[in-house]
Amino acid sequence: MQKKPYNIAFIGGGINSAIGEVHKAASQMDGCFKLVAGAFSTHAEINKQTAEVWGVAPDRVYDDYRQLLQSEKGKLDAVVVLAPTDYHEEIVVAALQAGFPVICEKSLATSVAEGESIAKVVAETKGFFCTTYNYTGYPMVRELKQLIEDGKLGKIQQVQVEMPQEGFLRLGANNEPPKPQAWRLKDTVIPKISLDLGSHLHNMMYFLTGERPTRIVADEATFGLFPQIVDNVGALVQYTNNVRAQVWFSKTALGNRNGLRIRVFGSEGSAEWFQLEPETLKTCDLHGRVCLSDRTGDVKIANLPRYNRFKAGHPAGFIEAFANYYRDIADCLEQYFATGSFTSKYVCGIKTSLEGLAMMQAAAVSAKSQKWENV
């Protein structure tokens, strides 16, 4: 690992955001990055407060991301884009054209057209770009990936991935309705729920199996308190090598805070991982024998020192998984600065990010046509 942390700036991600504090903590957990500048919010007071709380010098806090890109030229190793998805294309393109490596919170953009615009600039500038999909950073998810790569489950036949949540329906303690961020309450070409949750499930499928979606048939519905947006999506997906997938994600599934679950079925065995029990990987063989593994068991990835900041029995969780991903990004930056390119089995680049948009956009078309649509 590099001796000196990479200097980064945040665009968006102020202390009032849903994700800023997580990126702040995760990026610095292993000493790979140092937050030195930011345009954290378009609201002046939030911008100022964020810098004060996070110890960013006042002269490196900017009212506008354009000022940041101009003033921080040559001072940063990367910028992290944490603004709402609606603004990703504009900010990412500007940052790449200004010569900055870019780390972007998912989803890549709001449509395939926007994603292709970003991909074009990545190619033209030969710039560094990746998106953050932190759920792939859980040690036992990476153990599952290794299990599949080693052929322990045989030929993968079908996968079920789901991510049910309840945030658009569950009432507060005093029966107050939920109050999502305003940008989440306006669907575009692709419903916001597909960008927010569906992109994670696409990424997880590719991360684990390496297969690409070819066709999808989907259903979209609105069950919650915001009739203008889609809040429940189910789909059947055909992947390369004849793999089948069932996909479900929702923000109106009462009783589910964040029920990310993955089930993989192969010709010689199966495996299951559930985010609320992140330390355990459940497998089953051809004879029906069930095995539960954790970081102390007969594993190849999850017992590595980098995944054991503290001993098993004290669960590694969401922020630690994010930190694992940021450490992978640091490795990729090291490659990029040395060679002008990078490869990684863990970090999501532009191709897979764009494919996720294509799959979710095809799902939106299918929900209207009630037919299979090509991805």
N, C-alpha and C positions, 0 to 999 in steps of 0.2 A: 504494500500500500504506500502511496506517496507520503513523503515526510511532512509536507506542509498542506494544511487544508485549502481547498479551492474556495476562492472568494465568490459569493453569489449575491444577487439582489432579487427581491421579490417584486413582481408587478401584480398588485392585488394581494389578497390574503391578510387584510387588516385584522385586528383583534376582535372585531365584530363579525368576522366571516366564519363559515362552518369549517373551513379546512386549514386556515392559516397557521394556527398554533400547532397543528399536527405536523405540517411540513417543517415548521421551525424546529420542533423537537426532534423529528426523525432525521432531518438533514445533518444535525450536529451531534447525534447520539454517539457515533463512532469516530468523531473527530475528522471526518472527511471534508466537511464544508464549514464555512464561516459566513454568516449573514452580515454584510457590511453596508448595504444600501437598499433603498426601496422607494417605490411609489405605491404605498400600501392601500390607499383609498382615495377616491375622488372627493371625499368629505375631509376637509382640512383638519378638523379636530381629531377625527379617528386616525388620520395619517400621522399626526403629531404624537398622539398617545401611543400608537403602536411602536413608533421609533423609541420613545422613552422607555416603555416596558421592556423592549427587546435589546436595548443598549446600542441602537444605531445612532451614529453621530448626526447631529442636526444638519450639518452641511452636506450630508449624503442622503437626505430625504427630499423627495421631489413631489411637486403637486401634480405632475403629469408624466406619464411613462416616456413620452418623447423627450422631455428634458433629461430624464434618467439615461436614456440611450445615447444622447449627445454628450452629456457630462461625464459619464462613466466609461467612455471609450478607452480601452487599454488598461482599465483598472479592475475588470471583473473576469472571472473564468467562465461564468455562465449566468443567465437570467432564468428565473423560475416564474412561469406565467400562471397565476392563480386567480385571474379575473374570471367573471362568469363566462360560460362557453360562448355566448353570443358575440363576445369580443375577441375570441382567440385568433381568428384569421387575421384581423387587423394588427394585433399586437405581435403575434408570432412572425408574420411576414416582415414587419418593421424591424424586429430584433435580428432576424436572420440577415436581412439586407444590410444592417449596421455591423454585421460581423460577429455577433454574439452567439455562442452555443446556447441552445434553448432546451429547458426542461419544462414540459407542459403538463399541467393537471388534466386528467381525462375530462371529457371526451375531446378528441382532436379539434372538432368544430361542430357546426350544427347541420351540415349537409355534405354530401359527396362533392358538390361543386366547390365548397369552401375548402374541404380537405385536399382536393386536387390542386387548388391554388397554392396551398402550403407546400404540398409535395413538389410542385414545380420549382418553388423557390429553394427548397432544400437541395434539389438536384442542381440548380443553376449556381448556387453559392458554394456547393459542396460543404454545407454547414452541418453542424451537429444538432440533431433533434431527437428527443424521445418523449414519450408520455408516461405518466406514473399510474401504474396499476398495482396498488400495494398488496392486494389480497394474494398475489403470486409470491409475496415475500414470506409468507408463513412457512416455518421449517417443515411441517408435515405435508404441506402442499407440494413443496419441492421434493420431499421424499416420495410422494405419489408420482410425480413426474419421473423420477429416477426409476421407480418400480415399473412404470410403463415402458420406459426406454430399455430396461433390462429384459423386457419380454415376460415378466413374471405373471402378467394377466393374460398372456397369449395375444391373439389378434383382437384389437379393440373393435367392438361391434356396436355398442350404444352407450350414450352418456346422457345423464339427466342433470341439469344445472338449474338451480332456482335461487331467487333472491327476494323473498317476500318481506315487505315492511308495512307499517301501519300509519305512517306519519300524515297522510292526507285524510284520515278518518278518525283517529283516536282523539278524544277530548282531554282537556287538562283537568287538574284536580278540582277546579271550580266550574267544570263544564265549559270552559272557554274553548273555542274552536282552534285548530292549528293555524299558525301564521307562517307559511313558507316564504322564502325570499321571493320578491316580486318577479325576478327573471325566470324562476322555476314555474310560474303560473301562465306562461305564454308558450304554446307549442309552435314549432316552425315546421320545416319539411319533415323532420324527424321529431316525434314527440320527445319532450324533455326527459320523460322517464326512461326512454330507450337510450338517450345519451348518458343519463345518470347511472342507471343500473344495467341496462342491456349491454352496454359496451363492456362492462366488467365480465359478463358471462361469455361474450364472444371471445374476449381476451383469454379467459380461463380455459375455454375449449382449445384454442390454438396452443396456449402455453403447455397444456398437459399432453395433447395428442399430436400436435404438428399438422393436423388436418385443416383444410380450408373449406368454408361453406360454399355450396354450389346452388342449392335451391332452398326456398323457405315458404311455408304457408303459415300465416299468423292471424291472430284475433286480437283486437284492441277494444277496451271497454272503459267506461267511466263509472265508478261506483262511489266515489268520495264526495267531498264537500265543494269541489271546484269543477263545475260542469264544463268549463271551457277547455279542459286538458284531459288527455288520456292518463289513466292511473293504474291500469292492469293490462298486461300483455302475456299471451301464451303463444308458443310457436312450435312447429315441427321443422327440423332442419336436416337436409341431406348434405353430408360432407364427402370429401374425397375418400377413396378407398372404401366406399360403401358404409361408412360410419353414419349412424342415425343419432339425432339428439332431440331431446324434449327440453324446452326452455320456458321458464315462467319467472316473471318478475312483477312485483306489485307494490303499491304504496297504500293499499287499502285492505291488507290481510291482518285483521285484528289479532293480537296475541303474538305478533312477530316484530321484534324490534329491528333485527337485521338477520334474517334466517338463511344466509348463504349456505347452500349445501351442494355437494358434488357427489354424484354416484357414477362410477365407471364400470362397465361390464365388458369382459373379454371372453375369449374362447376357453380360457383356462382358469379364470378367477375374476373376482370383482373387488372394488375398493370404494370406501365412502369416507368423506371428510365433512365436518359440520363446524362452521365458524364459532359457534358458541361453546364448542368443546375442542378448541384448536390444537391441543396437545396430542390428540388421539387420532390415529388412522386405523380404520376398520377394514380388514381384508377377509375374503372368503375364497377357498379353493374348490376344485372340482368335486371334492367329497363332502362339501358343505361345512368344512371346519372353519370356524371364525377365529380370527386373531386380532387383538388390539395391540398396536405399537405406539410407543411414545419416544421421546428423545433419548431414553436410556436403553432401548431395546436393540434388536438386531436390525439396525438401520445404517444407511451409507451416507446420507446427507444431513439429516437432522441432528446428528451427534457431533458435527464439526464445531470447533471452538467459536466460530463467528456467530452461531445460532444459540450459544449457551452463555449469554451475558450473566445469567444466574442459573443455578442448577434446576434440573427438572423437578416438578412438583410446585414450582412457582411459575405459572403459565406465561409464556411469551404471547403478547397480544397485538392489537391493531397498530400501535405506534412502533413497536419493535419490528413488525413485518414491514412497515414503511421504511424504517431505518435500514433493514436488509436491502430493500430496493434502492435506497439512496447510496448505499455502499457499492452496489452493482453499477450505478450511474457513475460514481467516482472512478471505478475501474475502466468504464467505457470512455470517460473523458481522458484518462491517462493514455489509452490507446489512440484516441483521436488526436491529441496534441502531438503524439510521437509519429503517427503514420498518416493522419488526414482522414481516417475512417475508423470504424469500430464494429466488432461483432460481439454478440452476447446471447447466451441461451436463456437469459432472464429478462433483459430490458426490452421493452416494446418500442420499436422504431416506427418510421413513417409508414411502411408498407402495411403492417398489421393494424396500425391505427386507422388508416384509410379503409382497410377491408372491414373493420368494425362498423364504420359509418355506412358502407355499402350494404352490409347485412341488415342493419337497422332501418335503412331507407327502403330496402326491398320488403322488409316486414311491414312497414307503413303502407306500401303500395298493395301488398297482399291483403292486408286487413280491409282495404277498400274494394279490391277486385274479387275477394273471396276465392282466389286461385293461387296455385303455386307460382312463385316469381323467382327468376334467376337472380343470383347475387353477382 
